[in-house]
Amino acid sequence: MTTSTAERDVRQDLVAHDSRFHALILSGAGNPVIGQAYAQTHCHLHIFRLYPKDIDSAGTVAEHRTIAEAIANADPESAEKAMSDHIKNSFKRFARAFEAGARSAPLAGLTSLPLRLAA
């Protein structure tokens, strides 16, 4: 079964959003050790997103919004809680997908290239 262009576009947008969001957070943190650790693990999350076709992006985007609002409001306690919740929820989402047999699911049709360059 193939993935529609619309599904690919939404998933590609999520990956782009996620990458930009985390890059901004890491840039603001100014901690190169955390940045390096993230760089070494985050690519695996995007590779994983190639497989499950049922990952809900709404939860991820809502969690990012909560984190961004806490940072914008200079509320470190809320930002820390929101980040912790996001990490826990992300783990649960990935674990559910693996339990559902996501590894054997068809590829979602994402590429590592921007859509305008992908064939």
C-alpha positions in Angstrom: 0.0 0.0 0.0 1.3 3.4 -0.9 1.2 6.6 1.1 -0.7 9.5 -0.4 1.0 12.8 -1.2 -1.2 14.5 1.4 -0.1 12.0 4.1 3.5 12.5 3.1 3.1 16.2 3.2 1.7 16.2 6.7 4.3 13.8 8.0 7.1 15.8 6.2 5.8 19.0 7.8 5.8 17.3 11.3 9.4 16.2 10.9 10.4 19.7 9.7 8.5 21.4 12.6 10.0 18.9 15.1 13.5 19.6 13.9 13.1 23.4 13.9 11.5 23.3 17.4 14.2 21.2 19.0 17.0 23.2 17.3 15.6 26.4 18.7 15.3 24.9 22.2 18.9 23.6 22.0 20.2 26.8 20.7 18.6 28.7 23.5 20.0 26.3 26.1 23.6 27.0 25.0 24.8 23.6 26.2 26.9 21.9 23.6 26.9 18.6 25.5 23.1 18.4 25.4 23.2 19.5 21.8 25.5 16.7 20.8 23.6 14.1 22.8 20.4 15.2 21.1 22.0 15.1 17.6 23.2 11.6 18.2 19.7 10.3 19.2 17.2 12.5 17.4 18.0 11.2 14.0 16.8 7.8 15.2 13.4 9.2 16.0 13.0 10.6 12.5 14.0 7.2 11.0 11.4 5.6 13.2 8.8 8.0 11.8 9.3 6.5 8.4 7.4 3.3 9.6 4.3 3.9 11.6 1.5 5.6 9.6 -0.6 6.2 12.7 1.6 8.5 14.8 -0.6 11.4 15.9 1.1 14.7 15.3 -1.5 16.7 17.2 -0.1 15.6 20.5 3.5 16.5 19.6 2.5 19.9 18.3 0.4 20.7 21.4 3.2 19.6 23.7 5.6 21.9 21.8 3.2 24.8 22.1 3.0 24.3 25.9 6.8 24.2 26.2 7.2 27.3 24.0 4.5 29.2 26.0 6.3 28.4 29.3 9.6 29.6 27.9 8.0 32.8 26.5 6.5 33.4 29.9 9.9 33.0 31.6 8.4 30.2 33.7 11.2 27.6 34.2 9.1 25.3 36.4 6.3 25.0 33.9 8.9 24.6 31.0 10.6 21.8 32.9 7.3 20.0 33.6 6.2 20.5 30.0 9.5 19.1 28.6 9.3 16.2 31.0 5.8 15.4 30.0 6.7 15.7 26.3 9.6 13.2 26.7 7.4 10.8 28.6 4.5 11.1 26.1 6.9 10.7 23.1 8.2 7.5 24.6 4.7 6.2 25.1 3.8 7.0 21.5 6.8 5.3 20.1 6.3 2.3 22.5 2.7 1.9 21.4 3.7 2.0 17.8 6.3 -0.7 18.3 3.9 -2.9 20.3 1.4 -2.6 17.4 3.9 -4.0 15.0 5.0 -0.7 13.4 8.3 -2.1 12.4 6.6 -4.3 9.8 4.3 -1.5 8.6 4.8 0.0 5.1 7.1 3.0 4.9 5.4 6.3 5.3 7.0 7.7 2.2 9.2 10.4 3.8 12.5 11.4 2.4 15.4 13.1 3.9 15.1 15.8 1.2 12.7 18.8 1.2 9.6 18.0 -0.8 10.5 20.4 -3.6 13.7 18.4 -4.2 12.2 14.9 -3.8 11.3 13.1 -7.0 
